[in-house]
Amino acid sequence: MLSTSRILAALLTGLGIALIVGGLLAPRFLIGDGRMPLDLEHTTWTMVDPAGEYEGETQPVTRQLHMEVQNPSNSEIASIRVGETLLAGESENDFDNLVSAGTWTFSMDRRTGMPTGPLKLSNVMVLPETEVGQTGNWLKLPANAERTTYQVFDSTLRGTAPANFAGEDEIEGRTVYRYTQDIEPTNLALRYADMRNTKTQVDSEGNQTRSFLYYAAQRELIVDQVSGLVVGVNEKVDTYYGDAQGARVEDVVRYDARMPQEQTASMVSQLDGVFSQRQSQAVTTTVIVVGAILTLIGLVGALRPGRGYPGSANSVSGRVPTRRPS
């Protein structure tokens, strides 16, 4: 019958070998380079201003983005669909509050966050589907985000604007970076064709003048540093019609919307399994080293000669006594 010490040694050896194997296999299962996971559960960004303005009246304004990962997607590329809505009003029926809606589809590099081709926009106001070639990072910056400036896509601008590093924080135990994006009033009619980008104004005397849709925004992006995923958005937006010189003629939508902290925390917490390459290497190395130490201790204990029965003559020599014939 095996002694307790030998049983314990065997258990340590088995545990050590299991840790070594686990450490060697870990890179296959851990996301160790910050690439975006394909199975994210929380992928909705909701920005709310309870006292926004729409067409000159104070009312709640909500902008929402919802991202889905679709097929085909693989280890390098993800197929992305982003639904975007802007609501204003207090009706229980969202359709009555709908100001605009659209759906964006594109393929994205899971590490860099950059689209691998043009973005395609579909909505009921613009038919057929529109392609946007001026692309940049949108809802994901490069993995291992840096303290620098990125060109970040703006769906209303249909182009990019610089987002500058503004600070570092910690949410749910993970490091997040803050970036700020400032878009000066821009005449959208000069950027792309859309039936909403121009409007004919008629004064009290019946004179007609042409006005243009202007867009301005100040935005704060909260980004998980390791994955580059945008986990929070706060934005101040002003959309209005103005003359060719930019003078305001008619207000459209104005809001200063914040994303709830609880929603940001949920987006961050789902990234617990996403590590940087350095973090992943540190974890696997530690597991392998601990496994090797436990294996060595177990082997030493298992192979060490037994001591026999205490007080017997063979307790030192280890020989088995034999019976001599009488």
C-alpha positions as CSV (number, residue, x, y, z in Angstrom):
1,M,0.0,0.0,0.0
2,L,1.4,3.4,-1.0
3,S,2.2,5.8,1.8
4,T,0.5,9.1,2.2
5,S,3.6,11.0,1.2
6,R,3.9,9.0,-2.1
7,I,0.2,9.7,-2.8
8,L,0.7,13.4,-2.2
9,A,3.8,13.3,-4.4
10,A,1.9,11.7,-7.2
11,L,-0.9,14.3,-6.9
12,L,1.6,17.2,-7.1
13,T,3.3,15.6,-10.1
14,G,-0.1,15.3,-11.9
15,L,-1.1,18.9,-11.0
16,G,2.3,20.2,-12.2
17,I,2.0,18.4,-15.5
18,A,-1.6,19.7,-16.0
19,L,-0.4,23.3,-15.3
20,I,2.5,22.9,-17.8
21,V,0.1,21.6,-20.5
22,G,-2.4,24.3,-19.7
23,G,0.2,27.0,-20.0
24,L,1.4,25.7,-23.3
25,L,-2.2,25.5,-24.7
26,A,-3.4,28.8,-23.2
27,P,-2.4,31.0,-26.2
28,R,-4.9,29.1,-28.3
29,F,-7.8,30.0,-26.0
30,L,-6.8,33.4,-24.6
31,I,-7.1,36.5,-26.7
32,G,-3.5,37.6,-26.1
33,D,-3.1,40.4,-28.7
34,G,-6.0,42.6,-27.9
35,R,-8.1,41.6,-31.0
36,M,-11.8,42.2,-30.7
37,P,-13.8,39.2,-29.4
38,L,-16.5,37.8,-31.7
39,D,-18.9,36.9,-28.9
40,L,-19.4,40.3,-27.2
41,E,-22.7,40.6,-25.4
42,H,-22.9,44.3,-24.6
43,T,-22.5,46.2,-27.9
44,T,-25.0,49.1,-27.5
45,W,-24.0,52.7,-27.0
46,T,-26.9,54.9,-25.7
47,M,-26.4,58.6,-25.3
48,V,-29.2,60.5,-23.6
49,D,-30.0,64.2,-23.1
50,P,-33.3,64.6,-21.2
51,A,-33.3,68.3,-22.1
52,G,-32.2,68.4,-25.7
53,E,-33.8,70.5,-28.4
54,Y,-35.5,69.4,-31.6
55,E,-36.9,71.9,-34.1
56,G,-36.7,74.7,-31.5
57,E,-38.5,72.8,-28.7
58,T,-37.0,71.3,-25.6
59,Q,-37.5,67.5,-25.4
60,P,-35.5,64.4,-24.7
61,V,-33.0,63.4,-27.3
62,T,-31.4,59.9,-27.6
63,R,-28.8,58.7,-30.0
64,Q,-28.1,55.0,-30.0
65,L,-25.6,52.8,-31.8
66,H,-25.9,49.0,-31.8
67,M,-23.1,46.8,-33.2
68,E,-23.5,43.2,-34.3
69,V,-20.7,40.8,-35.4
70,Q,-22.0,38.8,-38.4
71,N,-20.7,36.1,-40.8
72,P,-18.4,35.7,-42.4
73,S,-15.9,36.4,-39.6
74,N,-12.6,34.7,-38.8
75,S,-9.5,35.0,-36.7
76,E,-8.4,38.2,-38.5
77,I,-11.5,39.9,-39.9
78,A,-15.0,40.6,-38.4
79,S,-18.0,41.5,-40.5
80,I,-19.7,44.4,-38.7
81,R,-23.2,45.8,-38.8
82,V,-24.0,49.0,-36.9
83,G,-27.6,50.3,-36.5
84,E,-27.9,54.0,-35.7
85,T,-30.9,55.9,-34.5
86,L,-31.7,59.4,-33.4
87,L,-34.8,59.9,-31.4
88,A,-36.4,63.1,-30.1
89,G,-39.6,63.4,-28.1
90,E,-41.5,61.7,-25.3
91,S,-43.9,59.4,-27.1
92,E,-44.1,55.8,-25.9
93,N,-43.8,54.7,-29.6
94,D,-40.2,55.1,-30.7
95,F,-41.3,55.4,-34.3
96,D,-43.1,58.7,-33.5
97,N,-39.9,60.0,-32.0
98,L,-37.7,58.9,-34.9
99,V,-35.6,61.7,-36.4
100,S,-33.2,59.5,-38.5
101,A,-32.1,55.9,-38.8
102,G,-29.5,54.0,-40.8
103,T,-27.6,50.8,-41.0
104,W,-23.8,50.6,-41.6
105,T,-22.1,47.4,-42.8
106,F,-18.4,46.9,-43.2
107,S,-15.5,44.4,-42.6
108,M,-13.0,45.3,-39.9
109,D,-9.5,44.1,-38.9
110,R,-10.0,42.7,-35.4
111,R,-6.6,44.0,-34.2
112,T,-6.3,47.5,-35.8
113,G,-10.1,48.3,-35.9
114,M,-9.6,49.7,-39.4
115,P,-12.2,48.8,-42.1
116,T,-10.8,46.7,-44.8
117,G,-13.0,48.3,-47.4
118,P,-15.7,51.0,-47.8
119,L,-18.5,51.4,-45.4
120,K,-22.0,50.8,-46.8
121,L,-25.0,52.8,-45.6
122,S,-28.6,51.8,-45.9
123,N,-31.6,53.8,-44.8
124,V,-35.1,54.6,-45.9
125,M,-34.2,58.2,-46.9
126,V,-31.4,57.2,-49.2
127,L,-31.8,54.6,-51.9
128,P,-29.9,52.8,-53.2
129,E,-27.2,51.8,-50.7
130,T,-24.5,54.4,-50.3
131,E,-20.7,53.6,-50.1
132,V,-18.4,55.8,-48.0
133,G,-14.8,55.5,-48.9
134,Q,-13.2,57.9,-46.4
135,T,-12.9,55.5,-43.5
136,G,-11.1,55.3,-40.2
137,N,-11.4,53.7,-36.8
138,W,-15.0,54.0,-35.4
139,L,-16.1,51.9,-32.5
140,K,-12.7,50.3,-32.0
141,L,-9.2,51.8,-32.0
142,P,-6.1,49.7,-32.5
143,A,-5.3,47.1,-29.9
144,N,-3.0,48.4,-27.2
145,A,-4.2,52.0,-27.8
146,E,-1.6,54.6,-27.5
147,R,-1.5,58.2,-26.1
148,T,-1.7,59.8,-29.5
149,T,-4.2,61.1,-32.0
150,Y,-6.4,58.8,-34.1
151,Q,-8.5,59.6,-37.1
152,V,-12.0,58.5,-35.9
153,F,-15.0,58.1,-38.2
154,D,-18.1,60.2,-37.7
155,S,-21.2,58.9,-39.3
156,T,-22.9,62.3,-39.8
157,L,-19.7,63.8,-41.3
158,R,-19.3,60.6,-43.3
159,G,-15.6,61.0,-42.8
160,T,-12.9,61.2,-40.1
161,A,-11.9,63.9,-37.6
162,P,-8.9,63.7,-35.2
163,A,-9.5,62.3,-31.7
164,N,-6.8,63.4,-29.3
165,F,-5.6,61.6,-26.2
166,A,-6.9,63.4,-23.1
167,G,-6.3,61.3,-20.1
168,E,-6.2,57.9,-18.4
169,D,-8.7,56.3,-15.9
170,E,-9.6,52.9,-14.5
171,I,-13.0,51.2,-14.8
172,E,-13.8,47.7,-13.4
173,G,-10.0,47.2,-12.8
174,R,-9.0,47.9,-16.5
175,T,-7.2,50.9,-17.8
176,V,-9.2,53.1,-20.1
177,Y,-8.0,56.1,-22.2
178,R,-10.1,59.2,-23.0
179,Y,-9.9,60.9,-26.3
180,T,-11.6,64.1,-27.4
181,Q,-12.9,64.9,-30.9
182,D,-13.8,68.5,-31.8
183,I,-15.7,69.0,-35.2
184,E,-16.1,72.6,-36.2
185,P,-19.4,73.7,-37.9
186,T,-19.3,71.9,-41.3
187,N,-21.6,72.4,-44.3
188,L,-22.7,68.8,-45.0
189,A,-23.9,69.8,-48.5
190,L,-20.3,70.3,-49.5
191,R,-19.3,66.8,-48.3
192,Y,-22.0,64.5,-49.8
193,A,-25.3,64.6,-51.6
194,D,-28.4,64.0,-49.4
195,M,-31.9,65.4,-49.7
196,R,-31.8,66.7,-46.1
197,N,-28.6,68.7,-46.7
198,T,-30.3,71.7,-48.3
199,K,-33.6,73.5,-47.6
200,T,-35.5,76.4,-49.1
201,Q,-36.3,79.1,-46.6
202,V,-39.2,81.5,-47.3
203,D,-39.4,84.8,-45.5
204,S,-42.5,86.8,-44.6
205,E,-42.5,88.5,-47.9
206,G,-42.3,85.3,-49.9
207,N,-38.7,85.6,-50.8
208,Q,-36.9,82.3,-51.1
209,T,-33.3,81.6,-50.1
210,R,-31.4,78.4,-50.0
211,S,-30.0,77.1,-46.7
212,F,-27.5,74.3,-45.9
213,L,-27.3,71.8,-43.2
214,Y,-24.5,72.4,-40.7
215,Y,-23.1,69.9,-38.2
216,A,-20.8,70.5,-35.2
217,A,-19.8,68.1,-32.5
218,Q,-17.7,67.8,-29.4
219,R,-17.2,64.2,-28.4
220,E,-15.4,62.2,-25.6
221,L,-14.5,58.6,-26.4
222,I,-13.7,56.2,-23.5
223,V,-11.5,53.4,-24.8
224,D,-10.4,50.1,-23.3
225,Q,-6.6,50.4,-23.6
226,V,-5.8,46.8,-24.3
227,S,-8.6,45.9,-26.8
228,G,-9.1,49.4,-28.2
229,L,-12.9,48.9,-28.0
230,V,-14.9,52.1,-27.4
231,V,-16.7,51.5,-24.1
232,G,-18.2,55.0,-23.6
233,V,-19.3,58.0,-25.6
234,N,-20.4,61.4,-24.4
235,E,-21.2,64.0,-27.1
236,K,-22.4,67.5,-27.6
237,V,-24.0,68.0,-31.1
238,D,-25.5,71.0,-32.8
239,T,-27.2,70.6,-36.2
240,Y,-28.8,73.5,-37.9
241,Y,-29.6,75.2,-41.3
242,G,-27.5,78.2,-42.2
243,D,-26.7,80.4,-45.2
244,A,-23.7,80.0,-47.4
245,Q,-21.6,81.9,-44.9
246,G,-22.6,79.7,-42.0
247,A,-25.0,82.1,-40.2
248,R,-27.7,80.2,-38.4
249,V,-31.1,80.3,-40.0
250,E,-33.1,77.4,-38.4
251,D,-32.3,75.0,-35.6
252,V,-32.7,71.2,-36.2
253,V,-31.2,69.1,-33.4
254,R,-29.1,70.2,-30.4
255,Y,-28.2,68.0,-27.5
256,D,-25.5,67.3,-24.8
257,A,-25.9,63.6,-24.3
258,R,-24.1,61.2,-21.8
259,M,-23.8,57.5,-21.8
260,P,-24.8,55.9,-18.5
261,Q,-21.9,54.8,-16.3
262,E,-23.6,51.4,-15.7
263,Q,-23.6,50.7,-19.5
264,T,-19.9,51.6,-19.7
265,A,-19.1,49.3,-16.8
266,S,-20.9,46.4,-18.5
267,M,-19.0,46.9,-21.7
268,V,-15.7,47.0,-19.8
269,S,-16.4,43.9,-17.6
270,Q,-17.0,41.7,-20.6
271,L,-13.4,42.2,-21.7
272,D,-11.9,40.4,-18.8
273,G,-10.6,37.6,-21.1
274,V,-8.8,40.1,-23.5
275,F,-5.2,40.5,-22.7
276,S,-2.3,42.3,-24.3
277,Q,0.5,40.2,-25.7
278,R,2.7,41.1,-22.7
279,Q,0.0,40.2,-20.2
280,S,-0.7,36.9,-22.0
281,Q,3.0,35.9,-22.0
282,A,3.3,36.8,-18.3
283,V,0.3,34.6,-17.4
284,T,1.4,31.6,-19.5
285,T,5.0,31.8,-18.2
286,T,3.9,32.0,-14.6
287,V,1.6,29.0,-15.0
288,I,4.3,26.9,-16.7
289,V,6.9,27.8,-14.1
290,V,4.6,26.9,-11.2
291,G,3.7,23.7,-13.0
292,A,7.4,22.8,-13.4
293,I,8.1,23.5,-9.7
294,L,5.2,21.3,-8.6
295,T,6.2,18.5,-11.0
296,L,9.8,18.6,-9.7
297,I,8.7,18.5,-6.0
298,G,6.3,15.6,-6.8
299,L,9.0,13.6,-8.7
300,V,11.5,14.0,-5.9
301,G,8.9,12.9,-3.3
302,A,7.8,9.9,-5.4
303,L,11.3,8.6,-6.3
304,R,12.9,9.0,-2.8
305,P,13.6,5.6,-1.2
306,G,11.2,4.5,1.5
307,R,12.4,4.5,5.2
308,G,10.8,1.2,6.2
309,Y,9.1,0.7,9.7
310,P,10.4,2.9,12.5
311,G,12.6,1.0,14.9
312,S,13.2,-1.9,12.6
313,A,16.7,-3.1,11.7
314,N,15.9,-2.4,8.1
315,S,14.7,1.1,8.5
316,V,18.2,2.3,7.4
317,S,19.3,-0.3,4.9
318,G,15.9,-0.6,3.3
319,R,16.3,-4.4,2.8
320,V,13.5,-6.8,3.2
321,P,14.1,-9.4,6.0
322,T,14.2,-13.1,4.9
323,R,13.5,-16.2,6.9
324,R,16.3,-18.7,7.4
325,P,15.5,-22.4,7.4
326,S,15.6,-24.0,10.9
